């Protein structure tokens, strides 16, 4: 029997008709929060860089070393981080590594010099390394194919929300306490997310009490892996190699934004901390639009054409090309307004790439989305190692804060070329595997 409630005009409305979020939407929301929190943890050090360098007496090169310490383990753990998500399950992996991230943030507040600061960033890199690949594994189980690009777009849009909100929030926290207190607050927020995730998420959607039969029918079939399942590691790595190169080219410029943009405005245009944080947030807000738009456009192209090659590759090429075009004036023009507008347009264009790019691993290897995403994101990790170091070295050597963007333009061009070697329209054929291309996943 339905319960009824009175509404205006004495009309009776069944309370069972009240809107209730779907379990798949709640899972997507939790993953969006994960991206927001972890990207905030990545960029908060960039906003606090000036205070940290003064407090710990660090040069730009040393600061670049501390920035890049995050990416060394991030790149290495990528090799097996996604595989762990496929093998153990996203629920436990994201919870365990999420705690590592939270404690790394808290420990950063106690850093006393270059090595301790780099060690905390190193630990943060270990904690965040499996996150995106494992989250992709979770989405491959909880999202239908037609919503994959939109799901990736929304999650990465939330990562840019974190990047956009972090500079002014960190600047505000630093006025009340210090950069050390800001990192401790970030760690507490991370622990809260872990509790919510582990309590709500289930690796198998059919085992979640909130999933309706109609909702379950839209999801791709999935079952727990048994001992006989073999992962074609070498074939999968070959298929993902062009995607990893594109990810490297994209990530090189992204790391420039994430680690050096506040300092770029601070030193190149002599802005104070508050103003440089606001300009940086403006650029990242443009990225939020790009992330969401890229997912929407990719899914619509797929719905209209049924061609994954057009839906993924064409959007990626357009985004990289647009970013290249808008970055060029940054090298030639010194006016703050023009440079800010160009950086916003370049970042928006570049962020069109992320949703279709992260959909490619799910398209190529839907049964091994975590492993495939991990292979792809190796490119991101390597770029994170090299990009901050090169940027810091060029600045110390030349004093020119605009010059490093020239490298970004060249790599964006390489990314465009490599995009044509990706084949998301050809899923990995698991029925034709040579013995040398097999890897037994022990249970």
Secondary structure, DSSP 8 states (H G I E B T S, - for coil): ---EEE-TTS-EEEGGGS----HHHHHHHHHHHHHHHHHHHHHHHHHTHHHHHHHHT--HHHHHHHHHHHHHHHHHHHHHHHHHHHHH-HHHHHHHHHHHHHHHHHHHTT--SHHHHHHHHHHHHHHHHTHHHHHHHHHHHHS-GGGHHHHHHHHHHHHHHHHHHHHHHHHHHHHHS-HHHHHHHHHHHHHHHHHHHHHH--SSGGG-TT--HHHHHTS-------TT-EE-HHHHHHHHHHHHHHHHHHHHHHHHHHHHHHHIIIIIS---HHHHHHHHHHHHHHHHHHHHHHHHHHHHHHHHH--HHIIIIIHHHHHHHHHHHHHHHHHH---HHHHHHHHHHHHHHHHHHHHHHHHHHHHH-GGGHHHHHHHHTHHHHHHHHHHHHHHHHHHHHH--SSTTHHHHHHHHHHHHHHHTT--TTS---TTS--GGG-EE---
